[in-house]
């Protein structure tokens, strides 16, 4: 066996699975687990225990430590308070309800030790953003549901990890009253080491004692060293230590968390890709099938009892409708934390004589595969049945914050479309935010935007920045996310339509916003002439031809059909707009002209002018006399 070839193959297959998940917009965990099971127990190509030997356990431990640190580094205490009562309840009361229901069900169905049932309940209470976000993009639930599910997944990831680690630490401390002192010792030691480590790392960063190019790798080495020191001082305390370290740093003032996160997320992606294939390859098919009917019953309880109960209790007093609660109850797939930690703990707990340890991995993998497949495949149908699915991703991401971009963004928002204005000009973004627009301050094609720019419900790109390179990069960056037909770009005066030769050389051509002859300069010039947004309903009695006759200087921007769908005017516009739609255009009002009148009206007007002139003639001497009197006085 060529060990190097096998290891590199695992890395390559793992990254390929991540790419496939990105391309299909599905949770990557499903592909990784299925691939691991196929090349492991099914085909027998990969035996992790034989391949890695004694290194298997340390490598899994270090990998899980990094995953837990990265997850806890995202847990900002203030963030929990900002996302509504329902989210706060779901990540607190909801978690307790889920753990309790699942633990009791596991205990009575499988007759395992109560502490193992509690550990399993803690493991499967976590959803996670890596499985939730792809589902939301595919299902397109309404904004209320999407926001609740997204923030629940982000916040519950580290909270669930803390619950799991605490239960595990209690198990290894002995689990008896006499061992509570050891459990307390582990918690205190981990807390002190984690907080002390956070202070040291933050101090070094804030005093610029670590150069920029070493920050990421220094943090990685620091985390691994602290994990190992903690384990050396007290057996199995390292996981809790790095979790405390991450939470402390996430809430430490002015700690450069974002730059550390970017590196850690890339490293975590690689670790997850390799770990999940290795862990899935260790699963024995017999043990997976051994859970049988009881396992399916437990899966049903998790999906149809524990999840709905936690959602209903957490939404007491909220404005959520019944169909929205049902949709939130349906979407609750389990993810990375559950699979990684369960496999690690199953290995570590083998030396303890506890009933049910051998069921941890097969039960967790069954829940992950079951929830991801059933909820993932059925979510669209359920959302459509409940009437909570958005008809299309009609939202618009506008790159640019100049006056033209903000005018278009405001008009779209006023018509009921979800709009995000993204740019790195702080004053313009602040102005957009003050006008009620959703904004993202920063580079919209950066790694930070990939993780923090909420694109759920957004389906189009308007590249309208005065930075032309940013417009081009935005088209490239969001090409897969939205599709080529939903990318639009504002032209500048010196940008010409590609000739036939260029078209043959390129498979992609920009769609120019608002017509082939419309440029940023033209729109800005119209704004300087006090142009305004004009909304007109085109009907049988008032066609586009009549509209053109009444408005001499205008640029059609977009139309909205009777079903509320947005149709953007582009360079392919043929100067024809159908009836039964709403036309939104930028219009410069013509100078006020005398209205056409008939002959009778002209005669009446002439008579009125003559009468007024006669009155003025009579009043003139008296007015001159009054002026003379005032001068004398």
Order of alpha helices (4+ residues) and beta strands (2+ residues): alpha-alpha-alpha-alpha-alpha-alpha-alpha-alpha-alpha-alpha-alpha-alpha-alpha-alpha-alpha-alpha-alpha-alpha-alpha-alpha-beta-alpha-beta-alpha-beta-alpha-beta-alpha-alpha-beta-alpha-beta-alpha-beta-alpha-beta-beta-beta-alpha
